[in-house]
Amino acid sequence: QVQLVESGGGLVQAGDSLSLSCAASGRTFSTYTMGWFRQAPGKEREFVAAIRWSGTTTLYAESVKGRAIISRDNAKNTVYLQMNSLKPEDTAVYYCARSSRSYSLISTQPSTYDVWGQGTQVTVSS
C-alpha cells in the first residue's frame, strides 16, 4: 500500500522560505500526478500546487503563484514544495496527495486524489 510522508514544516517569520518534502513508498510513483493542499483551522482544504506525473506540467493556486515551486524527483519517489516570501495567511497544515489514476492530468480537486499524507504544520508569524 502506498504511503506518503511529509516533512519540512515548522515555525517561520513572514518573508522567510520553507521547503516541504513528501516521500512516497511504492514503485509506481513516477506514473502519478502529485499535489499539495493545505488546510487552515476552520477552513476547507484548498489546492496549493500540483505536478504532472511526467514533471513537465505544473499548476499553482493564485494565492501562491510566483512564491511557490513544486518539483519532483521520480528516482527518489519524492515531491517537493518550495515556498518563498511566506505570509501569515500561509499558515496551515500542508498535505501531499497522489492522484487516483496513473498518467492523469493535473487536477485542483481533492476528490481526484486518493492517497494522502498525514500533513505537516507550517506556521508563519507576522
Secondary structure, 3 states (H helix, E strand, C coil): CCCEEEECCEEEECCCCEEEEEEECCCCHHHEEEEEEEECCCCCCEEEEEECCCCCCEEECCCCCCCEEEEEECCCCEEEEEECCCCHHHCEEEEEEEEEEECCCCCCCHHHEEEECCCEEEEEEC
